[in-house]
Structure formats: C-alpha cells, structure tokens
Amino acid sequence: METRQNVFRGTDFFQGGLDIYVNRAVESFEMPFHAHDFIEVTLVSEGRGYHHIGHQVQAVGKGDLFVLPAGVPHVFRPASVKGGDKLVVCNCLFSDRLLTELTERLLPDLELAPLLRLQPGHNDHGFWVRDRRFSFEPLFAALYREYNGERRGSSAMLYALLIQLLVELYRATNESRAGGAETGSTAVGIESSKSSQLLIEEAIDYVLAHAAEPLTIRGMAERLRMSERHFFRLFKQTTGQPFHDFVQHARIRMSCELLLGTTQKVRSIAETVGYSDAESFYRAFRRIVGMTPGEFRKGSNDGFVHQTP
C-alpha cells in the first residue's frame, strides 16, 4: 500500500453548526489513502472488498463495522476493478469535541476513549466489529435519513442516534471480550459466544422479520438452544410481554401499515400477516387497537391520526 497519505479535515464535512456528517458511498480506486482529524465509524452495507488500514489489508463484507480514531490512515477498495464488484459503505463522522461533550454530559459511565481515540500499543489502527445479525444497519439507515432530511428536530435526532450508536458499539466490544471473542489492536468480533441477552435480542429481531410465519415458543427455544421455560422467562423479562402477545402485537402493527398504505381487503390482510382465519384477526385487532380494522382504515381516510400499537 502506498505510504503517502492525504489528511481529511472535519471543516470540509461538518456544516450548519453540526459536528457530525453522515453519507453512503460506493468505494472506488480513486479515493486516496488518507487519515482524518475526526472520528469515523464505517459500516459495510453491500458487496465485498478490502480495507487497507496502516500497513495491513483486511477482506471485508456486509456487516463489517470499523471504528477509526482520528489519525488512522486507511482506505476502502472494491474487490476488483470490474463493475459488478461493488463495495458500498455507510459513514458516520463526528468530531472529538462532540465526543467529549457527549461523554462528559451523557455517557460518563462508558469508557469510550480506548475505543474511539488512539491508544499507542493498543488500538493504534482502530477496531472492527463483525455484525452478522446486521443489527447496526437500521441505526445507520436512521442516521442517514435524519442527516439528509429537512424535518424539524433532525439535529436533535442525529445526536440521539449517535449516542445510541456509541452505546451499541461499547456493548458489542465489551460483550465480545467478556465472552472470550477475538480482541486486539485491530479486531473485535461479536459473532461468537453470545450471552443470553444477545440471544433474546436475536429472537426479537427474528420475530419482527418473520411475524407472519408460524412462530412458537418451542420453535424459538430450539432455534436458540434453550429450554422452553428458560426462553419464556427471559423473553418476558426483556420485552415485558409473553412471547405470544409480542407476536400478536408485531402482526397487528404489520396489518395497520397495510390498512393505511394499501387497498387490500381486510381478510386478505389477515392472511398476509399470519392469521389462518379472519375471526382470530378481528378479535386480536380489536383487543390491541381498540377498534375494528374497518374503523381504523375509515378513521385514516377521515383525516384522523391513529397510533399503531
């Protein structure tokens, strides 16, 4: 890798009084090897390629997330010059000043300095997190929407989402160390040795993504290699709801979106969100929303704003 490097300045990215910048970029061979005077957190969103960092080269793919303190020289490259080998990354850049402010005022109990600032002999090349559940992707998507949108309160939402990102990064790296996962000056992997809490969060993500499918306590417990009793207890403790109720709420939320966003018939929506018969759907909908699906849809057409469960 070439040793000559550019230095990118935060003043070229931060605008409107914000010490944060968010973008989504397709990497190429034109980007120079560079360092920067700000902190960068980068998520590989699509494709495959390589990350040249210092004098090292690491193969990367979807779900790889890099924490790059100020001063770390690096560049991303796609796997090849062929047009089909695309490497897309999401970047969140923020200043050390903003990190100090957030840490001192809102995150005093988190030791973020070893993760986000250069520590000679420790993380002189930053950290990477291998997130095979893609749990960081929705967070980066929300950051991108708020940064590029023009809604009131976007700056406040950006800082709130950045705080969430910092907390999630801290948890990911510390849970990895506690579980004996790979650690070092350049790597922290979160896919190994999952705690019970991480397994329940995995179950929650799975339910939200597959709510319309047949879901049972037994099936989820087997999936996570837990006893049914242990899974039921942990799930309720984490969500505040029994597993069956959580699934019902997820399905009704899906149905509300379809009622408001489509002209699909109610019986068809019931089948789409996982109910084998319309009567069960009607009963669950009325219990959770407080009205029938037809009343909910009509209220939307009349200009009322409904809050989905």
Beta strands, then each sheet from edge to edge (+ up, - down):
strand 1: 6-8
strand 2: 20-26
strand 3: 34-36
strand 4: 39-53
strand 5: 56-61
strand 6: 64-68
strand 7: 74-78
strand 8: 87-94
strand 9: 127-130
strand 10: 188-189
sheet 1: 1+ 3+
sheet 2: 2+ 8- 4+ 5-
sheet 3: 2+ 8- 4+ 6- 9+ 10+
sheet 4: 2+ 8- 4+ 7-
end
